[in-house]
């Protein structure tokens, strides 16, 4: 009977966590925002290729490097403010800046215009990103973060694919080549969708977070605090995750922004067909992310992260050999899915080992580390690709991913202190009540 009660409580706590107003707001806004982002991400890359006269990869890399600096500055300000003031206000401000960025994209007529729009977009993420990550973590009980992050990740990626599907119809109808008019039209669609998604942000409020006493750091009862509220093992875990994020961010920047043009240039794939391939890639990533989140709850997050990222490393090394088209597409789909699907597990692992009052600053460091090094990697990758070819960039990325994966494998996981082991299916009556009160 006790186990039956625990399982019933688990189901109830999951529903309560998912219907927390903050979590629900992000879930409801996600379809519109994700379609907009998926379409704009694909489109902004080809805007640079359309406007650049020569050394297209180098120019894309330079834009990424400059945007990374903007992200650095805005993230520092955003995290500091969100730790001292209301996080919901920061998210509202970020949303308005996003709208302005899309408006600038619709008027872009040169690489400089695209750089300006991307800089504004990075400013938006720098201001709102740390607050959004911290608010979701604060609104979710530790034992359910895998599950909630998994759902948010799945919904986001499935609808990111929707952006690429919209791109397929636009490119199929209005032209195959990177046509500036068609690209600007795609940005207008992204702007309209973001306007709709913003309606759900009105639900967000700092009042709907969990009580602080129900949100203890993993290992807090069995490990002495080492620094600033962190446990010793938690501080090690956070340090490893942040450092590995630097390696992964730099490695991703070296090659990932150029994957679209790699297939367009190397395999002569048309833009509309390329849109469908990337749509399928996002869908697979979303479902795999949800599946890995569930597996991480049962078998341990660190183990699943290492296995999934290890598969991605092997596939990226394979892509560096320029395999036949069919194999290259399979490698692209599986590599992206296995590498990015660990996002919910990594985010949950990072937040569970971070005291609540430090989550914005840790989110800042994670955001800065990944974004800044991604930008530097993109700057270097563009020059390497134009001079030596894509294979060099793929090898660098795969090697950095491999080092990061080995480091993550050294982290030791703890049990939660809120009446729940995060690797079991049990939930306490006390936790259920606290989750329902925060909804």
N, C-alpha and C positions, 0 to 999 in steps of 0.2 A: 504493500500500500504506500510505503514511503517513497519508493521509486516512482510509482504512478503519480504521486502528488508532485514530485520534482519535475517530471516530464510535463505535467499539466502547467506547472508554474513556468517552465521554460517557454512553452508555447505562448502563454499569456504575456510574459516579459518581452518576448520578441515582438508581439503585436504592439505592446505599449511603447517599446523603444522606437519602432518604425513610425508610430503615430505621434511621437514627440513633435511639437510644432516646428521646431528648428529643423529636425531631420526631414520631416514631411515637406517643408518648404523647399529644401534643396532637391528632394526627389521629384516634386511636381514641376519645379523650374528646369530641371535637368534635361528633359526631352527638347525643349525649345533652345536652351543655351547650348546644348551639345550639338544639335544639328547646325546651329549657327557657327560654332567653333570648328566643327569638322569641315564645313564648307569653306570657311575663311582661312583655315590653316592650309588647306590644299591650294586655295586661290592666291593667298599672299605670296607663297613660294613662286608660283608661276608669274605673278606680277613682276617680280624682280627679274626673272628670265625674259619677260616680254619687253621690259624697259632697258635692260642692260645691253650695251653695244658689244662688249667683248669681255672675256674672263668672267663669265656669268657665275661660276661657282665661287670665285674669289669675291665678287661683289656681294653674293648672298652671305658669305662668311663675314665680311666686314659689317654688314647690317646686323648680323647676330652678335658680333662683339660689342658694338655700340649699344644695342638694346640690353645686353647683359649688364652694362654699367648703370643704365637707368633702373634696371631691376634691383641692383645692389642698393642704390641710394633710397629708392622708394620702399624697399623691404625693411630697411633699418628703421625708417620713420614709421612705417605701418605697424611693425611689431611692438615698438616702444609705446605708441599711442594705444594700441589694442590691449596692452597689459595694464594701462593706467585709466583708460576710458572705456566707453561702451563699444563692444565688438560689433553689435548690429549696425551702429551708425557708420562704422568703417566699411562694412559690407555695402551699405546704401551708397556711400560716396564712390566706392569702387565700381559699382554698377553704372552710375552716371558717367564715369570716365570711360567705361567700356563702350557705352553708346556713342560718345564723342569720337572714340577711336574708329568705330565702324563708319561713322559719317565721313571721317577723313579718308578712309579707304575708298569710299564711293566717289571721291573727287581726285584720286591719285592719277598722276600723269607722268611720273618719273620715279627713279629709284629713290630719290630724296623724299618724295611724297610718301612712298611706302615705308621708308625709314621713320618718318615722323609719326605715321599711324601706328607702326609697331612699337615705337617708343611709348606712345600714349597707352597702348594695350598692356605693355609691361609695367607701366606705372600703376595701372589699374590692379593688376595681379599683385604687385608688390604691396599695395595698400590693403587690399582685401584678402589676399591669400592666407596670411598668418591668422587673421581673425576668423576666417571661415573654417580652417582646420581646427583651431582651438575650440570654436563654438560647437562643432560637431562632436569632438571628443568629450567636451564637458556635458553634452546632452545625451551621452550614451554610456551605460554601465560597462565596466571593464570586460566582463565575460561575454558581452554581446558585440564588442567593437569589431571583431572579425566578421560577424554576420552582417552588421549594419554597413560597414565599409564595403563588404562584398556586394550588397545590393546597390549601393550608390554607384560603385564602380561598374557593375553590370549594366545598369540603366544608362549611365553616362556613355559607355562605349557602344552600346547598341544604337543609341541615337546619334553618336558621332558618325556611325556608319550612314545614318540618314542624311547627314550633310554631304557625304560623298555620292550618295544616290541622287540627291538633288543636283549635284555637280554633273553627274552623268547625263541627265536630261538637258541641262543647260548647254554643255559642250556638244552633245549629240545634235541638238537643234540649231545652235548658233555658230558652230565652227570647231574644228579640231585643234588648230594652232592656238597658242596663248594669245588670244585677241583681247586687247585692253578693254574694249567695250563690254565684252562678255564677262570678263573678270570683275569689272565694276558692277555689273548687274548682279553677279553672285554676292558681292558685298552688300548690296541693297537688300537682298533676301535675308542675309545674316542679320542686318540691322533690324528688320521687321520682326524676325523671330525672337531676337533678344528683348525687344520691347514687350512682347507677349510674356516671355518668361519672367520678366521683372515684376509682374503683378504678384507672383507667389512670394516674392521677397518681403512683401508687406507682413507676412506671417512671422518673420524672424524677430526674436526678442531675447535679450539676455536673461530675462526672467525665467525662461523655460529650460534652464540647465538643471542637472542633478544636484542635490544637496552635496556640499563638499565632503561631508563625512562618509558618503557612499562611493567616493571616488579616490580611494587610496592607491598609492604606487605599488606595483608588483614587488613582492619580496620585502615589504616594509616591516612585517612582523618578525622576519627571520634574519634580517640583515641590517646592521647599523648604518645610519645615514653617513655619507661620506662628505658631501658638499652641497650646500644650497638646497637641502631637502631631498637630494638624490640618495638612493642606496648605493653601496659600493658596486654591486653587480649591475644595478641600473645605470650608473654613470658610465661603466664600461660598455654596456649595450648601446647607450645613446651615442657615446663617442665613436664606436665602431660603425654604427649606422650613418652618422654624419660624415665620417671619413670615406666610407664606401660610397656614399652619395656623391662626394667630390669626384671619385674615380669614374663612377657610372655617368655622372653628368658630363665630364670632360670627354669620356669615350663616346657617349651618345652624340655630342656636338660635332665630333670629328666626321661622322658618317651619316647619321640618321636624317638630318635635314636635306641631304642630297639623294636620298633613296628614290624619291619620285622622279627626279630628273635622270637618275641612273637608269631606271627602266625605260623612261621616255627616249633617252639617247642611245643606250646600249642595245636594247631589245626592240626599239622602234614601236612601242606600244602607244596607241592613240590615247588622247586625254580622257575620252569618255570611258574607254575600257579600263584605263588606269584608275579612274574614279571608282569603278565597280570592284576592282581588286582591293583597293584600300578600304572600301566599305566592308567587304568580307573579312578583311583583317581586323577591323574594329569589332565586328560581331563576335568573332572567335575569341578575341581578347576579353571582351566583356563576360562571356559565358565561362571561359577558363578562369577568370579572376574570381567569379562567384564560387566556382567549384573548388579552387585552391583555398579560398577563405574557409569553406566547410572542412576541407581536409586538414587545414592548419589547426582548426579547433580540436580535431581528433588525434592528429599525429604530431603536432608541434609546428609552430610557424617557421622556426629557423630551418628545420629539415625541408619543408616544402619550398622555401625561398631558394635554398641551395640547389635542390634538384631542378627546379624550373629554370633558374638562371643558368645552371650548367648546360641544360639543353640548348638554351639560346646561344651560348658561347660556341658550341659545336656547329650550329647552323650558320652563325656569322662567319666562322672560318671557312665553311663550305661556300658561302656566297662570294668570298674573296677570290675563288677560282673561276668566276664567271661561268657557272654551269649552264647547260641548255635551259631554254626559257621555262619549260614546265617545272624543272627541278628548282630553278631560281624563284619561281612564284611560290612553290611549296615552302622553300626555305624562308622566304620573306614572311609569309603568313604565320608559320610556326614560330619563327624567331621573335617576331613582334608580340605574338600572343604569350609565349612562355616568359619573355623578359618583362613585359609590362603588366602581366596578370598578377604579379607578386605585389602590386601596389597596395591593395587593402591590407595584406599581411604586414608589409613593411611599415605602413602608417600606424596600424594598431600596435605593433611591437614598439615603435618609437614613442607613441603617446602613453602606453601602459607603463613605461619605465620613466616617464617624466612627471614630476609633481604638477598639479593643476596650475599653480601660479607661474610655472616656467614654460607652459606649453606654447605660448605665443612666441617667446624668445627662441625656443628650440625649433618651432615652426619657421621662424625667421632664418635661423642658421641653416636649416635644411633647404629652405627656399633659395637663400643666397648661394649656398654651396653648389646646389645643382644648377641653378640658373646662370650664375657667374661662370662656372667652369664649363657649362654647356656653351655659353657664348664664346669663351676663349677657344674651346675645341672647334666650334663652327668656324671661327676666324682662321685657325690653322688648317682645318680640314679643306676649306675652299681652295687655299693655295696648294696644298698637297695634291688634291684631285686634279687641278688644272695642270700641274707640273708632272705628276707621276701616274695618275690614274686612280680609279676608285679602290682598287685592291689594297693599296697601302692604308687607306683610311679604314677599311674593314678590318684589317689585321690589328691596327692600333686599338680600335674599339673592342674587339674580341679579347685582346690581351688584358686591357684594363678591366673589363667585365669579369674576367677570370680571377684576377687579383681580389677584386671587391667581393666576389662570391666566396672565396676562401676565407676572407676576414669575417664575413657574416657567419660562417660556419663555426666560429669560435665562441659565439654568444651562448650563454646558458639561460634557459627560460625558467621563470618562477611561476608559482601558483598565485592566483588572485587572493586578496584578503577580504573580499566582500561576500563571503559565504559561498564562493564559487571557485572551482578550479577552471581556468579558461580552456583546458583541454578535455573537459567532460561535458555532459549534457544536463547538469544539475543547476537549479537556481533556488534560492531561499525565498520564503514568504516575505521577509523583510525587504529584500531587494525588489521584489515585485511591487511592493507598496511605494517605494521611493521612485521607481520608474514611472508609475502611474501618476504620481503627484507632480512630476515634472512635465507631463504631456500637456 
